[in-house]
Amino acid sequence: MKIRTNILLRVYIAFGLVVFFSFAVVVQLCRVQFVQGAKWKAKAVNMAAQFRDVEAARGNIFSVDGSLLATSVPEYELHMDMLAGGIAADSVFNDNIDVLSTNLSKMYGDRSAHEYARIFREARKDGSRYQLLRRKVTYQELKQIREFPIFKSRKTKNCLIVLQQNRRILPFHSLAERTIGYKNENVKNPVGLEGAYSSYINGENGRRLMQRIPGGTWMPVNNDEDEIAAKDGADIISTINVNYQEIAQAALLNQLDSSAADHGCVVLMEVATGEVRAIANFTRTKTGTYKESLNYAISNSIDPGSTFKLVSYMTLLDQHKVDTSTIVNAEGGKYKFAKGPTITDTEHDNYEMSVKRAFEESSNVAAAKLVYNNYKDNPWEFINKLYSYHLNEKLNLQIAGEGRPVIKNPSNRSWNKYYTLPEMAYGYEMNLTPLQMLAFYNSVANNGRMIAPIFVREIRRMGNTIEQFQARVINEHVCSDVTLGKLRGMLEGVVQEGNCRHVIKNSLYTVGGKTGTAQVANGTKGYKDKKYQASFCGYFPADHPKYSMIVVVNNPTRGSYLAAKVAGPIFRAIADKVYANDMEINQPAPVRFVGNTSMPKVKQGNLKALKHVYNTLGVKPLYASASAGVDTSNGIPFEDVRVKEGTVPPVTGMGLSDALYVLGNAGYKVTVRGSGTVATQSVTGGSLIPKGSRITIELQ
């Protein structure tokens, strides 16, 4: 009986344990399924293979002359699958790994061949499927590595895993750096062209099937290629001219350094099109050097100073309040308004003078008296005219960050009936950016047509234009033709007879423009610190304007602070070089030889063939630059084109065979359109772009 009881007890205990553990399993299953279900599902997804984004190459940004301002250069990260099918056999791995190690050691020199071999053998022993081979590998290096024995063979090449990344570079480094801008996911507001046109430049990301391996690393399932290829971004054709940009930056930096100024900016714009050819902005750092950290030309909205007098005099003339011959008493350069401010001129010998002369001498007293006396009883008449110029509105530029213009009116709380009008007459009690001021001056040069500046001419994808841009018309005619003629005469008078005659006046071309020396506020300190802003805004050649330009220098602390002596030299330096480089406004006489016979037209390229043609025609080539002033009476000035190694060769003017030969030898892929000789090439000669890039040439 006792034995039977013991047996039953053991059976009950065993059965109970089975029931208990079964119940525990059911409870745990329910907990995993219903309580922790979302967590484990997410973890299962993460551990499984999934598609992940592959970054597309961002589109290029070109200058108006085809030079490359910004581009994406591919960089590669190389890994090696030590257990790939091609090298699964120990004999295959051992036969190739030493050669691979030797080649890598010779290429990079950072480790000995023995060290490389040891790393690879230890990785194979550990069963590594994703051993790091090298980071930041260039395209040329990748081509060489693919030719190494272990990666060259069709059977074993699958052990190499290539991940592509794109690095953004600026071939011209700091040239127009702030205008080009950058892409930064952490920056809310877009910066420059990179930010404003990111939807075009970014392209469309590809997709690659990846699997997660121990350690949390994602490894491609397919080593050869992406499952969904990335679509490269579109290219931006900017309005910037590389040569003019370099000229503008050099001139501005030189003056900023000599004046020890806080910051400064320059904008050069084409009058008829509104296309910005150069824009430079520099800020003084703590070390005394200058760098582009803020686009002052676009964002810095402050008192414009005496450059605004053009607006005041346009209003006075167009509303027939005065004429250029009207006499105004400048009161010796100092005048106290009743219950208003005391206004002074830089020169204190200004008394009775004509309106034209008052403008040329930049008399603050004359401008203030004329505006106040004519509009004090009806200030809205003056303000409404300013609003008709749209000076109170943003230009709505293609680049973000434009400063807000402020033109006061009598309904504002800060309006003072005694001093606001006279202060506004010569550029205070308001805020305008340099570019907004330039747009107004440009309208005078452009026969009264006011247009918004543009920075992008067109967008291209695969060489085809998908969108073009033209300047938006702000005001079809800012004033009457009669007023316009008088104003242009007054602006030219500033340079020919006024306070800029010793700085900007020259015998080659005429300039129309106006200086502006303004005292600027220093935050909460106001105007106590005596900080000044020197500016000059104008256009050239004055008889048929091609370019308009504004120069602004803030707080020059060394030497003079007057605009004519600080901003004037920058304007002159840039204008001189632009005038010398622009063949449309400075066309030299054609080269002649042997009496009245013109120089024969030849294709560039095959130098040997060219010499043969010259000899057959009995023409003696003179091996010197045509601009070097050689005597051309006995032959033809001839200059051999030499290309710096590593840069794009210039092929304009060549025949197709020569162009293909030259570009092919330089390592570039070529797309051809048309027939005849090469008229244009998509990347300008001398540009730095990666070998293997595609260049389009158009023949005519």
KOLKOL-145209 format. One line per 4 residues: their letters; for each residue z, y, x of C-alpha. Coordinates in pm, 1 decimal, decimal comma, padded with zeros to 6 digits. Example, Ala and Ser with C-alpha at 12.3 -4.5 7.8 and 13.67 -1.06 7.14 Angstrom:
<atoms>
as = 00780,0:-00450,0:01230,0  00714,0:-00106,0:01367,0
</atoms>
This chain:
<atoms>
mkir = 00000,0:00000,0:00000,0  00087,1:00229,9:00282,8  -00245,0:00157,0:00456,3  -00437,5:00236,5:00139,9
tnil = -00254,1:00565,9:00103,7  -00332,5:00666,3:00462,2  -00698,6:00586,1:00415,7  -00719,1:00789,6:00094,3
lrvy = -00537,7:01080,6:00260,0  -00784,1:01083,7:00543,8  -01077,2:01069,3:00302,1  -00935,4:01357,1:00098,2
iafg = -00877,8:01565,0:00411,3  -01231,6:01497,0:00539,9  -01378,7:01571,4:00199,7  -01174,1:01888,6:00173,5
lvvf = -01290,1:02002,6:00513,6  -01652,1:01936,3:00417,5  -01607,0:02131,7:00093,7  -01429,4:02413,7:00279,7
fsfa = -01698,1:02447,8:00547,1  -01971,6:02420,4:00285,8  -01807,0:02697,6:00089,6  -01772,2:02906,9:00407,7
vvvq = -02141,5:02856,5:00486,1  -02238,4:02964,0:00134,3  -02015,7:03272,2:00158,7  -02162,5:03365,9:00497,5
lcrv = -02517,0:03315,6:00368,7  -02446,3:03545,1:00075,7  -02290,3:03801,5:00310,5  -02589,5:03792,1:00545,0
qfvq = -02836,3:03800,2:00260,4  -02683,9:04065,1:00038,4  -02432,0:04262,9:00243,1  -02599,9:04273,4:00586,6
gakw = -02952,6:04203,4:00469,6  -03100,8:04544,1:00552,8  -02949,6:04542,5:00902,2  -03084,1:04199,9:00998,8
kaka = -03423,2:04265,2:00843,1  -03459,9:04580,6:01052,5  -03353,6:04393,1:01363,1  -03602,9:04116,6:01289,7
vnma = -03879,5:04374,5:01253,7  -03779,7:04536,9:01581,8  -03781,2:04206,7:01766,5  -04120,1:04109,7:01628,1
aqfr = -04459,8:04236,6:01730,2  -04566,6:04566,2:01577,8  -04831,7:04832,6:01615,0  -04726,9:05135,0:01818,0
dvea = -04904,0:05468,6:01874,9  -05124,5:05524,6:02179,1  -05149,0:05893,9:02266,5  -05497,5:06042,9:02241,1
argn = -05634,5:06258,4:02522,7  -05601,8:06624,4:02425,3  -05922,4:06826,0:02415,1  -06020,6:07061,8:02695,7
ifsv = -05996,9:07440,0:02688,8  -06293,9:07614,1:02849,2  -06355,1:07973,5:02947,2  -06653,0:08156,1:02799,7
dgsl = -06850,9:08084,1:03117,6  -06778,6:07708,9:03100,8  -06495,2:07690,0:03355,6  -06219,2:07443,9:03273,7
lats = -05892,0:07621,0:03188,7  -05691,6:07321,6:03065,6  -05760,8:06949,3:03059,2  -05588,2:06613,2:03021,3
vpey = -05591,5:06390,9:03326,8  -05521,2:06022,1:03263,4  -05231,5:05862,3:03449,5  -05158,8:05493,5:03435,0
elhm = -04849,9:05276,3:03447,6  -04923,7:04928,4:03580,3  -04725,4:04615,0:03504,1  -04784,7:04249,8:03589,7
dmla = -04729,9:03938,9:03380,3  -04601,9:03685,3:03633,7  -04652,4:03394,0:03393,8  -04997,8:03485,8:03260,8
ggia = -05233,1:03196,8:03201,3  -05460,6:03285,8:03491,6  -05181,0:03255,1:03749,7  -04969,5:02992,1:03574,7
adsv = -05038,3:02743,4:03854,4  -04823,2:02800,4:04162,6  -05120,0:02739,2:04389,9  -05319,9:03024,5:04230,3
fndn = -05023,8:03262,1:04248,0  -04938,9:03178,4:04609,1  -05302,5:03202,9:04723,7  -05336,6:03558,8:04588,3
idvl = -04997,6:03727,5:04601,1  -04994,6:03789,0:04976,5  -05338,3:03954,2:04965,8  -05227,5:04172,2:04674,1
stnl = -04912,1:04272,6:04861,5  -05111,7:04365,6:05171,2  -05356,3:04579,4:04971,4  -05079,3:04764,0:04787,7
skmy = -04896,3:04826,9:05113,5  -05210,8:04972,7:05272,4  -05286,3:05189,8:04968,3  -04941,3:05343,4:04917,2
gdrs = -04752,0:05279,1:05239,8  -04413,9:05293,0:05065,7  -04328,3:04926,2:05133,8  -04438,3:04662,8:05375,4
ahey = -04657,3:04376,7:05257,3  -04359,3:04143,8:05306,5  -04140,1:04353,2:05075,4  -04406,4:04361,4:04805,2
arif = -04450,3:03983,6:04827,9  -04073,1:03927,0:04805,8  -04048,9:04144,6:04490,9  -04335,6:03958,8:04323,5
rear = -04198,2:03613,5:04409,3  -03850,4:03702,2:04279,0  -04005,0:03838,9:03959,1  -04200,3:03515,4:03909,9
kdgs = -03886,3:03311,9:03975,2  -03705,4:03514,5:03706,2  -03995,5:03459,2:03465,0  -04080,7:03829,5:03432,5
ryql = -04361,1:03895,5:03186,9  -04360,7:04271,9:03245,1  -04292,4:04343,4:03611,9  -04346,6:04709,8:03703,9
lrrk = -04623,1:04744,6:03959,6  -04668,6:05121,8:03988,6  -04615,2:05443,7:03793,6  -04838,0:05754,1:03793,2
vtyq = -05151,5:05576,5:03907,3  -05469,2:05788,3:03908,3  -05801,1:05675,8:03767,3  -05949,5:05637,1:04115,6
elkq = -05650,1:05428,8:04228,8  -05681,1:05209,5:03918,6  -06046,8:05143,1:03998,7  -05946,7:05030,1:04348,8
iref = -05660,7:04811,7:04222,5  -05891,3:04637,8:03975,1  -06099,6:04531,9:04275,2  -05804,9:04357,9:04444,6
pifk = -05860,1:03978,3:04457,1  -05596,7:03875,6:04202,6  -05716,4:04133,2:03945,0  -06087,9:04107,9:04018,4
srkt = -06130,4:03746,9:03910,2  -06218,8:03686,2:03548,1  -05962,4:03403,9:03530,1  -05666,4:03595,9:03670,6
kncl = -05729,0:03958,8:03570,7  -05531,8:03915,0:03246,7  -05207,6:03934,3:03445,7  -05256,5:04311,9:03495,1
ivlq = -05113,6:04526,2:03213,2  -05237,7:04886,0:03203,8  -05069,0:05159,8:03000,7  -05246,0:05496,7:02988,1
qnrr = -05064,8:05830,1:02966,5  -05218,5:06178,0:02967,9  -05095,5:06463,3:03186,6  -05195,0:06820,6:03100,8
ilpf = -05311,6:07030,4:03396,1  -05442,4:07385,2:03447,3  -05717,2:07375,7:03713,3  -05676,8:07750,5:03775,2
hsla = -05295,8:07721,4:03776,0  -05142,9:08054,1:03660,3  -05472,2:08208,3:03545,0  -05423,1:08314,5:03178,6
erti = -05133,5:08068,9:03168,1  -04949,3:08230,3:02877,5  -05265,9:08272,1:02671,3  -05359,3:07907,4:02724,8
gykn = -05004,2:07816,6:02621,2  -04856,3:07469,6:02598,5  -04759,3:07192,6:02359,7  -04388,5:07121,8:02322,0
envk = -04249,7:06920,7:02033,2  -03912,3:07095,9:02073,7  -04059,7:07446,3:02035,1  -04085,5:07548,8:01669,9
npvg = -04341,1:07828,7:01708,7  -04681,0:07747,1:01864,4  -04750,5:07900,3:02205,2  -05098,2:08023,5:02304,4
lega = -05422,2:07841,7:02231,4  -05259,4:07501,9:02292,6  -05018,1:07566,6:02007,2  -05245,7:07757,6:01770,8
yssy = -05524,8:07496,9:01781,4  -05316,6:07183,8:01829,8  -05460,2:07028,3:01512,2  -05801,8:07028,3:01683,6
inge = -05691,2:06960,6:02041,6  -05446,9:06677,1:01969,0  -05704,1:06420,8:01856,1  -05606,6:06103,5:01670,0
ngrr = -05368,2:05852,0:01824,8  -05476,0:05492,7:01864,0  -05273,9:05180,0:01783,5  -05172,6:04896,9:02011,9
lmqr = -05000,4:04571,3:01917,8  -04676,8:04546,3:02115,7  -04398,3:04290,9:02124,9  -04039,6:04346,6:02220,3
ipgg = -03912,0:04145,0:02512,9  -03554,6:04101,3:02642,3  -03413,8:04430,0:02769,0  -03560,8:04629,5:02480,5
twmp = -03896,7:04682,4:02655,4  -04218,8:04686,6:02455,5  -04501,4:04486,5:02608,5  -04866,6:04484,6:02492,4
vnnd = -04977,5:04162,2:02326,0  -05335,8:04220,7:02438,8  -05358,8:04332,0:02803,0  -05723,8:04432,9:02794,3
edei = -05754,7:04708,0:02533,4  -05601,6:04883,0:02232,8  -05650,8:04729,3:01890,3  -05739,6:05073,1:01747,6
aakd = -05886,9:05311,2:02005,9  -05754,9:05667,2:02024,5  -05989,7:05950,1:01927,9  -05989,7:06229,7:02185,5
gadi = -05924,3:06585,7:02072,8  -06187,2:06854,9:02025,2  -06265,1:07112,9:02294,6  -06184,6:07482,4:02261,5
isti = -06431,5:07739,5:02396,2  -06222,0:08049,5:02460,4  -06347,5:08403,6:02512,8  -06174,6:08436,6:02851,2
nvny = -06395,0:08507,8:03153,5  -06240,4:08346,1:03461,7  -06369,3:08607,9:03705,2  -06249,7:08900,7:03493,7
qeia = -05916,5:08729,7:03431,9  -05860,8:08692,4:03805,1  -05957,4:09057,3:03861,1  -05718,1:09176,1:03588,3
qaal = -05425,8:08970,1:03715,0  -05471,8:09079,6:04075,4  -05491,9:09450,3:03984,4  -05188,8:09433,8:03754,5
lnql = -04975,5:09239,9:04003,3  -05060,7:09479,7:04283,3  -04948,9:09785,1:04083,5  -04639,8:09618,3:03936,5
dssa = -04526,5:09523,8:04284,5  -04586,0:09868,8:04432,6  -04412,4:10036,9:04134,2  -04128,7:09780,3:04114,4
adhg = -04182,0:09777,6:03737,5  -04002,7:09552,4:03486,3  -04317,7:09415,1:03328,7  -04675,5:09499,6:03241,8
cvvl = -04987,4:09381,2:03064,5  -05365,0:09426,8:03064,0  -05621,5:09338,2:02797,1  -05997,7:09360,7:02853,6
meva = -06208,1:09326,2:02539,0  -06579,2:09330,3:02464,0  -06645,0:09625,1:02232,1  -06908,9:09484,4:01995,2
tgev = -06770,3:09131,7:01952,5  -06394,8:09180,2:01986,8  -06385,2:08889,0:02230,5  -06095,7:08916,4:02476,1
raia = -06236,7:08864,9:02824,6  -05906,5:08892,1:03011,2  -05539,3:08919,5:02919,4  -05260,3:08931,5:03176,8
nftr = -04883,8:08963,1:03125,7  -04626,0:08961,8:03403,8  -04247,3:08993,7:03408,8  -04030,2:09071,4:03710,9
tktg = -03792,8:08784,5:03793,0  -03446,3:08805,1:03950,3  -03600,4:08730,4:04289,3  -03839,5:09025,6:04261,9
tyke = -04153,3:08818,8:04203,0  -04365,9:08825,6:03887,7  -04455,7:08546,5:03646,1  -04604,3:08507,7:03299,1
slny = -04311,8:08444,0:03068,3  -04397,2:08653,9:02761,1  -04723,3:08775,5:02609,5  -04633,3:09145,3:02590,6
aisn = -04984,5:09248,7:02488,7  -04947,0:09056,1:02163,5  -04574,7:09061,1:02090,1  -04423,1:09380,1:02235,3
sidp = -04414,4:09625,8:01944,2  -04268,3:09957,9:02068,9  -04341,4:10333,2:02073,0  -04699,9:10371,3:02202,1
gstf = -04651,6:10724,3:02334,5  -04938,6:10964,6:02396,4  -05213,3:10703,5:02351,5  -05134,2:10748,2:01980,3
klvs = -05256,8:11109,9:01997,3  -05608,2:10975,0:01938,8  -05491,6:10867,9:01589,7  -05332,4:11207,1:01521,7
ymtl = -05635,7:11405,8:01629,5  -05873,9:11174,9:01439,5  -05672,5:11243,8:01123,7  -05664,7:11620,9:01183,0
ldqh = -06038,0:11638,2:01254,9  -06149,4:11402,8:00977,4  -05946,8:11590,2:00714,2  -06086,3:11921,7:00845,0
kvdt = -05745,3:12059,5:00936,4  -05868,6:12167,1:01280,9  -06181,7:12163,1:01495,3  -06217,4:12100,3:01866,4
stiv = -06239,3:12477,8:01922,8  -05928,2:12561,4:01718,3  -05674,4:12749,2:01934,0  -05319,7:12618,1:01954,6
naeg = -05027,3:12770,8:02145,1  -04853,7:12506,6:02358,7  -04561,5:12746,7:02415,5  -04553,7:12693,6:02792,2
gkyk = -04494,3:12322,2:02749,9  -04161,9:12349,1:02563,8  -04096,3:12413,2:02195,2  -03791,6:12383,2:01967,0
fakg = -03868,8:12304,6:01602,2  -03641,4:12459,4:01340,4  -03367,5:12201,4:01267,6  -03585,6:11959,7:01459,0
ptit = -03633,7:11828,0:01813,7  -03716,7:12016,5:02132,1  -04050,7:11884,5:02256,1  -04168,7:11925,1:02613,9
dteh = -04486,5:11864,2:02812,2  -04515,0:11717,5:03158,8  -04692,2:12036,6:03265,7  -04519,1:12363,9:03182,8
dnye = -04810,5:12606,0:03219,8  -04978,4:12518,1:02888,4  -05008,1:12818,7:02657,4  -05298,7:12903,1:02427,7
msvk = -05577,1:12647,0:02450,5  -05839,3:12477,0:02237,4  -05766,5:12151,9:02054,4  -06004,9:11972,0:02289,6
rafe = -05825,6:12108,1:02595,7  -05484,5:12027,3:02448,5  -05597,1:11664,7:02406,7  -05735,6:11648,4:02761,7
essn = -05410,7:11786,3:02906,3  -05206,3:11556,1:02676,4  -04987,0:11836,4:02541,8  -04702,9:11696,0:02329,1
vaaa = -04618,6:12042,2:02197,9  -04973,2:12107,5:02077,5  -05002,1:11770,3:01900,1  -04659,5:11805,1:01735,6
klvy = -04724,2:12162,1:01614,7  -05068,4:12076,0:01475,2  -04946,1:11774,5:01277,7  -04624,1:11934,8:01156,1
nnyk = -04780,6:12265,2:01050,3  -05064,6:12093,5:00860,7  -04866,6:11814,9:00691,3  -04502,8:11928,5:00656,2
dnpw = -04554,5:12014,8:00289,0  -04734,5:11689,3:00212,0  -04650,7:11424,9:00475,8  -04800,4:11149,7:00258,8
efin = -05145,7:11298,7:00325,6  -05097,9:11220,3:00695,0  -04931,7:10881,4:00640,6  -05189,5:10758,1:00389,5
klys = -05464,0:10835,7:00639,6  -05282,1:10626,9:00901,5  -05252,5:10344,1:00649,5  -05626,0:10367,7:00580,8
yhln = -05676,4:10271,9:00945,7  -05461,6:09958,9:00870,5  -05229,5:10045,8:01159,4  -04935,0:09930,6:00947,4
ekln = -05080,8:09578,5:00921,8  -05090,8:09292,4:01167,2  -05423,8:09202,1:01323,7  -05375,0:08835,8:01217,7
lqia = -05469,4:08706,3:01561,3  -05575,8:08353,6:01647,4  -05264,0:08325,1:01866,0  -04914,5:08324,3:01715,2
gegr = -04640,3:08570,3:01804,7  -04793,8:08905,8:01707,2  -04539,8:09186,4:01686,4  -04496,1:09364,8:01353,8
pvik = -04634,4:09720,8:01346,8  -04414,8:09991,9:01198,3  -04555,6:10320,6:01063,5  -04283,6:10516,0:00883,8
npsn = -04335,0:10699,1:00553,7  -04125,0:10949,1:00356,3  -03975,4:10672,8:00140,5  -03803,8:10512,3:00440,9
rswn = -03431,4:10581,3:00483,1  -03487,8:10676,3:00848,8  -03743,3:10946,1:00761,0  -03631,4:11295,5:00860,3
kyyt = -03833,3:11584,0:00722,4  -03767,0:11797,8:01027,2  -03849,1:11572,3:01321,4  -04024,8:11251,2:01210,1
lpem = -04368,5:11411,5:01166,6  -04374,4:11602,1:01497,7  -04241,7:11293,9:01681,5  -04506,2:11071,5:01523,4
aygy = -04780,1:11310,8:01634,4  -04743,1:11199,9:01995,4  -04644,9:10835,7:01948,5  -04274,1:10807,8:01864,4
emnl = -04087,8:10702,6:01548,5  -04319,9:10398,3:01517,4  -04394,7:10060,0:01672,5  -04733,3:09921,2:01780,0
tplq = -04829,8:09643,7:02020,7  -05072,2:09714,0:02307,0  -05337,6:09497,2:02140,1  -05302,8:09683,9:01809,8
mlaf = -05351,0:10012,4:01996,1  -05652,2:09871,3:02181,3  -05814,6:09759,4:01854,8  -05802,5:10120,5:01733,0
ynsv = -05953,8:10262,7:02053,6  -06216,8:09991,3:02040,1  -06322,6:10119,3:01696,4  -06413,2:10456,6:01850,8
anng = -06622,1:10283,5:02117,0  -06773,7:10057,6:01847,9  -06919,2:10345,7:01643,1  -06622,3:10355,1:01406,5
rmia = -06613,6:09982,3:01325,1  -06263,5:09841,2:01371,0  -06244,0:09466,5:01434,7  -05963,6:09222,2:01513,9
pifv = -05965,2:09080,5:01870,1  -06043,4:08708,9:01904,4  -05954,8:08456,2:02175,0  -06158,9:08153,5:02063,5
reir = -06536,4:08153,9:02022,5  -06593,3:07799,7:01898,2  -06461,7:07445,2:01872,7  -06670,2:07152,3:01993,9
rmgn = -06640,1:06778,0:01955,9  -06853,4:06553,5:02175,7  -07057,9:06858,3:02275,6  -07138,3:06952,8:01915,4
tieq = -07008,6:07275,1:01758,5  -06787,5:07203,9:01457,3  -06656,9:07556,9:01399,6  -06746,3:07906,2:01521,8
fqar = -06543,4:08225,0:01506,8  -06639,7:08589,2:01483,3  -06421,8:08897,3:01481,1  -06288,6:08996,4:01139,5
vine = -06382,2:09349,7:01031,2  -06066,6:09549,9:00956,7  -06232,8:09882,4:00873,8  -06606,9:09929,5:00854,4
hvcs = -06582,4:10300,3:00941,1  -06252,1:10456,7:01044,1  -06383,5:10812,0:01028,2  -06698,8:11018,3:00981,5
dvtl = -06974,7:11015,0:01241,9  -06912,4:11383,4:01312,8  -06544,5:11319,8:01385,1  -06636,6:11018,2:01593,7
gklr = -06869,2:11224,7:01811,9  -06602,7:11487,1:01872,3  -06340,0:11225,4:01959,4  -06566,0:11051,8:02209,9
gmle = -06629,0:11384,7:02377,2  -06253,9:11448,7:02393,3  -06183,2:11102,5:02538,3  -06447,3:11151,2:02806,4
gvvq = -06301,6:11494,5:02874,7  -05963,4:11337,6:02961,4  -06130,3:11154,3:03250,5  -06382,5:11419,6:03350,3
egnc = -06167,0:11733,4:03315,6  -05816,2:11625,1:03215,5  -05516,4:11461,4:03378,5  -05710,9:11149,3:03488,0
rhvi = -05994,1:11322,1:03669,9  -05851,8:11245,2:04015,5  -05786,3:10877,2:03940,8  -06051,3:10726,8:03710,6
knsl = -06347,3:10963,8:03734,7  -06633,1:10822,2:03942,7  -07003,5:10876,7:04002,5  -07124,5:10529,1:03895,6
ytvg = -07026,1:10520,4:03528,2  -06834,0:10727,4:03273,6  -06505,3:10638,2:03106,6  -06350,7:10752,9:02781,2
gktg = -05977,1:10710,1:02742,0  -05628,3:10850,5:02708,8  -05304,3:10829,5:02905,8  -04963,5:10768,4:02753,0
taqv = -04626,2:10826,6:02920,0  -04350,5:10730,2:02675,8  -03976,5:10713,7:02714,2  -03861,6:10375,7:02588,3
angt = -03531,2:10278,8:02432,9  -03300,7:10035,6:02615,0  -03137,4:09833,6:02338,1  -02811,8:09984,2:02209,1
kgyk = -02813,5:10244,3:02489,4  -03110,4:10418,4:02329,9  -03294,8:10665,4:02551,1  -03003,8:10745,6:02784,9
dkky = -03132,5:10534,2:03076,0  -03454,1:10736,0:03112,4  -03687,7:10436,2:03116,7  -04057,4:10506,9:03083,7
qasf = -04368,9:10321,7:02984,6  -04700,4:10422,0:03142,5  -05023,6:10327,8:02965,8  -05393,6:10399,9:02964,0
cgyf = -05632,6:10293,0:02690,3  -06006,5:10349,0:02695,0  -06357,6:10209,5:02726,5  -06655,9:10206,5:02963,1
padh = -06937,5:10292,0:03026,0  -06871,3:10581,6:02788,6  -07240,6:10649,0:02715,5  -07298,4:10289,6:02593,6
pkys = -06956,4:10119,1:02571,8  -06947,7:09751,0:02664,7  -06576,1:09699,5:02733,0  -06250,5:09846,5:02607,5
mivv = -05923,7:09802,6:02792,5  -05553,4:09885,3:02771,2  -05305,1:09888,3:03059,2  -04928,6:09909,1:03002,7
vnnp = -04660,6:09921,7:03275,8  -04296,4:09923,3:03167,7  -04023,9:10100,0:03365,7  -04185,6:10174,5:03703,4
trgs = -03890,2:10245,6:03934,7  -04068,4:10326,0:04260,5  -04290,6:10631,5:04298,0  -04425,6:10815,4:03994,6
ylaa = -04372,3:10706,8:03632,8  -04665,6:10913,0:03499,2  -04939,9:10711,7:03329,7  -05224,2:10873,3:03524,1
kvag = -05070,3:10757,6:03852,2  -04934,4:10418,2:03740,1  -05167,2:10278,3:03470,5  -05477,1:10473,5:03574,9
pifr = -05530,9:10294,2:03910,0  -05512,3:09953,3:03737,8  -05776,1:10056,4:03483,5  -06001,6:10192,9:03758,6
aiad = -05965,6:09883,0:03980,6  -06054,3:09645,5:03697,0  -06333,2:09860,2:03552,5  -06500,0:09901,8:03893,2
kvya = -06517,9:09527,4:03953,0  -06621,1:09439,9:03598,7  -06896,5:09702,5:03613,0  -07015,9:09562,0:03946,0
ndme = -07020,1:09204,4:03813,5  -07181,0:09261,4:03472,7  -07557,0:09251,3:03520,4  -07622,8:09378,1:03167,4
inqp = -07471,0:09718,2:03243,1  -07540,8:09716,5:03617,5  -07882,6:09553,7:03663,2  -08009,9:09562,8:04024,4
apvr = -08374,1:09608,0:04116,7  -08569,1:09278,9:04137,1  -08629,3:09128,5:04482,6  -08985,4:09190,7:04607,1
fvgn = -09178,4:09066,8:04908,4  -09527,3:09102,2:05062,0  -09635,7:09415,5:04881,0  -09615,9:09385,0:04501,0
tsmp = -09588,6:09004,6:04482,8  -09277,5:08869,9:04311,7  -09068,0:08595,4:04462,5  -09201,5:08255,3:04344,4
kvkq = -08981,6:08068,8:04100,8  -08850,5:07740,5:04240,9  -08614,1:07469,5:04128,2  -08292,0:07420,1:04315,5
gnlk = -08208,5:07080,5:04454,1  -08436,7:06916,4:04706,7  -08412,7:07144,9:05009,0  -08676,3:06954,5:05205,9
alkh = -08930,3:06987,5:04924,1  -08848,9:07357,6:04886,6  -08915,0:07422,0:05255,4  -09246,6:07237,1:05226,1
vynt = -09353,1:07459,1:04933,3  -09261,8:07774,8:05124,6  -09456,4:07661,5:05432,4  -09762,5:07565,0:05225,5
lgvk = -09765,2:07905,3:05055,5  -09719,4:08076,7:05389,0  -09387,8:08225,2:05282,9  -09116,8:08270,5:05542,3
plya = -08766,9:08192,7:05405,6  -08487,8:08415,9:05537,3  -08169,8:08210,2:05551,9  -07924,4:08477,4:05443,2
sasa = -07764,3:08585,7:05119,3  -07986,8:08807,4:04907,2  -07689,6:09039,8:04863,5  -07634,0:09075,6:05237,7
gvdt = -07877,1:09362,3:05277,4  -08137,2:09173,2:05488,5  -08485,1:09313,0:05550,1  -08706,0:09138,4:05293,8
sngi = -09036,1:09282,8:05414,5  -09112,5:08971,3:05621,5  -08992,6:08694,0:05392,9  -08778,6:08575,3:05102,2
pfed = -08399,3:08591,2:05108,1  -08290,4:08229,9:05075,6  -07939,6:08093,9:05040,6  -07858,6:07725,5:05055,0
vrvk = -07603,7:07627,8:04789,0  -07309,6:07444,9:04942,3  -07067,3:07260,2:04717,8  -06700,8:07217,8:04803,9
egtv = -06609,6:06850,8:04811,4  -06419,4:06737,8:04503,1  -06562,4:07008,7:04275,3  -06844,0:07000,6:04019,3
ppvt = -07180,5:07083,6:04184,6  -07380,6:07370,1:04026,9  -07709,8:07225,1:03898,5  -07844,2:07517,8:03693,8
gmgl = -08208,0:07573,5:03785,2  -08262,6:07216,3:03909,2  -08507,5:06964,4:03775,3  -08370,5:06661,9:03589,8
sdal = -08401,9:06412,1:03877,2  -08225,3:06642,1:04124,5  -07948,3:06725,7:03876,4  -07885,9:06357,7:03795,7
yvlg = -07883,1:06273,1:04165,9  -07637,2:06550,0:04258,7  -07396,2:06494,6:03968,0  -07414,5:06117,8:03999,5
nagy = -07334,4:06130,2:04370,2  -07037,4:06353,1:04290,9  -06899,4:06081,7:04060,5  -06969,4:06228,3:03714,0
kvtv = -07135,1:06083,4:03404,3  -07422,5:06290,2:03268,1  -07556,9:06350,5:02916,5  -07901,6:06515,9:02903,2
rgsg = -08049,3:06731,6:02627,5  -08396,1:06889,8:02621,7  -08661,5:06896,0:02892,6  -08766,0:07119,0:03180,6
tvat = -08518,3:07271,0:03425,5  -08140,8:07278,8:03380,5  -08047,7:07590,3:03181,2  -07676,4:07524,2:03126,3
qsvt = -07411,7:07272,7:03221,4  -07098,8:07207,3:03012,1  -06868,4:07237,1:03314,4  -06934,4:07526,1:03550,3
ggsl = -07010,8:07454,1:03914,6  -06701,7:07474,3:04133,6  -06464,5:07353,6:03859,7  -06204,8:07087,0:03937,1
ipkg = -06221,8:06796,2:03692,3  -06153,7:06422,7:03739,9  -06436,8:06203,6:03864,9  -06574,7:05987,3:03588,5
srit = -06572,4:06279,3:03342,1  -06882,7:06342,2:03133,0  -07089,7:06656,7:03188,3  -07362,9:06767,0:02947,6
ielq = -07668,0:06946,6:03088,5  -07923,5:07125,1:02870,8  -08281,8:07160,7:02993,9  -08536,7:07422,6:02888,7
</atoms>
